[in-house]
Structure formats: C-alpha cells, structure tokens
Amino acid sequence: MSHPNAHLEVLRADRTERSVPVARTPFSIGADHSADLSIPEAGVAPRHAQIVLLGGVYHLLPDPSGPGVTLDGARASADGLPLTHGARIGLGPACGLGLRFLMDAASGSPERGDRLVTLLEIAHSLASSLAVDDVLERVLEGAIRFSGAERGYLFLKDSGGLVP
C-alpha cells in the first residue's frame, strides 16, 4: 500500500516561505542540518519533532527533550496527534515560524484498507460509548478522515428543524 503524498508549508506571519515534501517516514523536523526539514531558528531544538505514518494516517510526534509542539493550538503529547489536511503545527512561542500540513488532492483520500479501518473505528465508537456528544464527535472525525475532507459538520434533526 503506498502512502499518501503530503508536504509541509513553512509559514512566517501566515505567508508561505517554502514547501517541503514529506518524502519519507519518519520525517524529522529540527534545527539540526541533517533533519528532513531543517529550521535553524531560535526556539527550535535540534530534533524538535517527527512526522510518522501509522495505519495510513500521518501523526505528529514531539521529541521528548524538545520544547514541545502544538497542533491547531493543542499541545502534542508524547503519544502524538493525527495530522489532517490544513493542520497548523506550532514550534513554540520562541520560534517565528509555523508549519501547515497539506495532503495532495490526488492522494488525500484514504485507500480501501484505510477506509475499512476508519469504518471499524467509527463502529467501535458507536458501540463503546453511551454519551451522545462523544459518539457524534468520533463519528464526525471518522467521516472527515474517511472522505479526506478539510472539515465537516454534523446536524441533528430536531422537531423544529436541523440543529448543528
């Protein structure tokens, strides 16, 4: 199974400085000149973070010795966070650069095996929780991954109409 094509846009003040393909996994990000994406900026550790492909989904993993990273404003734990198209990666308050993770349109949708895994995860979510909000959030996340969409919306039908 081939992996989806992805790249990182290096941003300064929301302007793209350059685009770098995520050509292998793991893909290293750091100040070290041997990193796949070398960022010799203040606040960037020699081995700041990695991007790895797990089960057809890219994940952001911070280096345990580094200052940490954020994904769309949420601090990434040692277990990492899944990356979605358009996700913004913060390298810390001392760094003037940010990253945006992008998947190519042609390869952004999961392949058949990945779609099956996503459907199984959604089914597991439905069976594992009785909290409606949790189930709906997991279903929406799975539907976004399944479709390769940037974002999604879920509406419930109420007696008065649709409720977001």
Summary of the structure (lengths in Angstrom):
residues: 164
radius of gyration: 17.5
end to end distance: 36.8
largest distance: 60.3
contacts: 471
relative contact order: 0.15
helix: 20%
strand: 33%
